[in-house]
């Protein structure tokens, strides 16, 4: 896979995690469910293409440190 595809997945995952956090803060149950599904889908897509992405925001933050 191209580096561009990898980067796009990472950006979409980061954005979905931000939106999930916002939905949780706002106690938006539908939003939480939607963003959890979006994150799961992005992780599946990455796995199908051999791209290793962190499965949680905590893992992502540790890798960047």
C-alpha positions as CSV (number, residue, x, y, z in Angstrom):
1,X,0.0,0.0,0.0
2,X,1.1,3.5,-0.6
3,X,2.3,5.8,2.1
4,X,-0.5,8.2,1.1
5,X,-3.1,5.5,1.9
6,X,-1.5,4.7,5.2
7,X,-1.4,8.4,6.2
8,X,-5.0,8.9,5.2
9,X,-6.1,6.0,7.3
10,X,-4.2,7.4,10.3
11,X,-5.7,10.8,9.8
12,X,-9.3,9.4,9.6
13,X,-8.7,7.2,12.6
14,X,-7.4,10.2,14.7
15,X,-10.4,12.3,13.6
16,X,-12.9,9.5,14.4
17,X,-11.4,9.2,17.9
18,X,-11.7,12.9,18.5
19,X,-15.4,12.8,17.4
20,X,-15.9,9.7,19.6
21,X,-14.5,11.6,22.6
22,X,-16.8,14.6,21.8
23,X,-19.8,12.3,21.5
24,X,-19.0,10.7,24.9
25,X,-18.6,14.2,26.5
26,X,-22.0,15.2,25.1
27,X,-23.5,11.9,26.2
28,X,-24.6,11.4,22.6
29,X,-25.3,7.6,22.5
30,X,-26.0,7.5,18.8
31,X,-22.8,9.4,18.1
32,X,-20.8,7.1,20.3
33,X,-22.2,4.1,18.5
34,X,-21.5,5.6,15.1
35,X,-17.9,6.6,15.8
36,X,-17.1,3.3,17.5
37,X,-18.3,1.6,14.3
38,X,-16.3,4.0,12.2
39,X,-13.1,3.2,14.2
40,X,-13.7,-0.5,14.0
41,X,-14.2,-0.2,10.2
42,X,-11.0,1.8,9.8
43,X,-9.0,-0.8,11.8
44,X,-10.4,-3.6,9.7
45,X,-9.6,-1.8,6.5
46,X,-6.0,-1.2,7.7
47,X,-5.6,-4.9,8.7
48,X,-6.9,-6.0,5.3
49,X,-4.1,-4.0,3.7
50,X,-1.4,-4.9,6.1
51,X,-1.2,-1.6,7.9
52,X,-0.6,-1.7,11.6
53,X,-2.6,1.0,13.4
54,X,-3.0,1.4,17.2
55,X,-6.2,-0.1,18.4
56,X,-6.7,2.6,21.0
57,X,-5.9,6.3,21.3
58,X,-3.6,5.5,24.3
59,X,-1.5,3.2,22.1
60,X,-1.4,6.0,19.5
61,X,-0.1,8.5,22.0
62,X,2.6,6.2,23.3
63,X,3.9,5.6,19.8
64,X,4.2,9.3,19.2
65,X,6.1,9.9,22.4
